[in-house]
Amino acid sequence: MSEEQQQFAIQKIYLKDVSFESPNSPQAFTEGEWKPQINVQINSSNQQIAQDVFEVVLDITVTAKHEEKTAFLAEIKQAGVFTISGFPQENLGGMVGAFCPETLFPYAREVISELVTKGGFPQLLLAPVNFNALYTQQVQQQQQAAEGGAASEETSH
């Protein structure tokens, strides 16, 4: 197919799931200077829901610990429905595994920031993420596991 027939369109962007917990409040607000340890986990998943239509979900979990206690835990699933057609099959994985999550990230970043602020904590802006690098790393790990799963298992022990 030629490039003129390639189509990428955002059908819908939506918040699929959201959770915010502050298990040690109000003490979290009064204990010493605010210097939290922030742990951010980012995952994405996708499913084909119709011909050339995919749902992509960006799953982000942010945990902030202050003086060894959890100050807050914010979890969101930012999702989108995308139409992707006319691309070579080998490019499809990169589209749903990197390009779509990259499209969703600014929305997810805003939701996390709002949750943390509304939870009474200083604003938290997530750093930009290179989804292409994450996707490439994931593909390489899957290839290594498929090629020599048993051999690499033995050497890692």
N, C-alpha and C positions, 0 to 999 in steps of 0.2 A: 504494500500500500504506500502511496505517496504521502508526503508530509501534509498536503492539503486535506487529506482525509483523516488526519489525526485530530482527536478531540479530547480535551481535558476540561471538565466543567464541575464546579462545586454545586451540588444539588441542595445541600443543607449542612449547616454546622450547628451542633447542639451539645449541651451538657447532658451526658448520659447518667452520671452518678457523681455525687459529691458527699464528702464527709469531713467534718472538722471536730477534733477533740482537744480539750485543754484539761487533762486529767489532774494536774497539780495547781489549778487556780483556786483561790487567789494568791497562794504563796509564790507562784511563778513570777508574779508582778513585783513582789517585795523583797526577793532574795538577791541582794548584791547587784553588781553591775551586770547589765545584759550583754553577755558574750556567749551566745549559744553555739553548740556544735550542730551544724546543719547537715543532714543526710538527704540526698535527693535520688530517688530511683525513677527511671523512665523506661517504659516499655510500650510497644505498640503491637496491635493485632489487626487483622483484617479478615473480611469474609466477602465473598461474591454474593450479592443478593438478587441479581438479575443479570441478563446478558449485558456486559460492559458497565455494570453498576456495582460499586464496592462500598462497603462500610469500613471505615478505618477508625480505630479507637486508640487514642493516646492516653496512656495510664501513667499518672504522675503521683508519687507519694513523697511528701516532705515531712521529715521528722526533725524536730528541734529539741535538743537536750540542753538543759541549763543546770549546771552543778550536778550532773549525773541523773537528773530527773527529767522525764519527758515534759517539756513545756507545752508543745502542741504537736499534733499529727494532722496533716491535711492530705486528703486523698481525693483525686478527681479522675474522671474518665471523660475526656473531651473527644467528641466523635464527629464524624462527617460522612456524608454520602457523596461519592464522586462518580462521575461518568468518565470512563477512560476507554477510548476505542481508537483503533487504527495504528497502535504502536506495536512494534515487533514483540513477540512473546518474551524474549530475553530482557526487554526493558520494563515489562509489566511489574516484575518483582520490585525493582527500584522505585517505580512510581508509587505503589501501595506501601512499600517498606521504608521509603525515605522522603519522597516529595510530598506525599499527603500528610505524614506526621509533621513535616516542616511547616506545612500550611496551617495545621491545627495549633502549633506551639504558641503563637502569640495570644490566641484565645485562652489557652490553658494557663499561660503565664499571668494573664490579667485576673483570672478566677482565683489562682493561688494567692496573688497579691491582695485581692479584696478579702478573701477568707481570713488571712493572717491579720490584716488590719482590723477587720470587724471582730476578730477574736481578742483584740486588745493589745496586740504585739506590734513592734515596729515593722514598717513596710518591708517586705521581702520580694525582691525582683530576681527571678531565676536568670542565670547567665544563658546566653545563646547556646544552642546545641547544634553540633554538626551531624545531622541525621544521615547524610551520605556516608560519613566515616563509620557511624554506628552500624548502618546497614551492611557496609562492606565487611566490617569485622564479624558480624553475625553470619554472613554467607561463608566467610573463610572458616569460621569455627565449625559450621555445619559440614563443609566439604572435608575438613580434617577428620571430623568424627566419622563421616561416611567412608573415607578412604582407609583409615587405619584405626578404627575405634578400639579394637582389642589391644593392638600394639601400643598405642599411646596410653591406654589405661595402665598397662604393666609398668611403663617407664615412669609414670607420675607417682607411684607409690613409694 
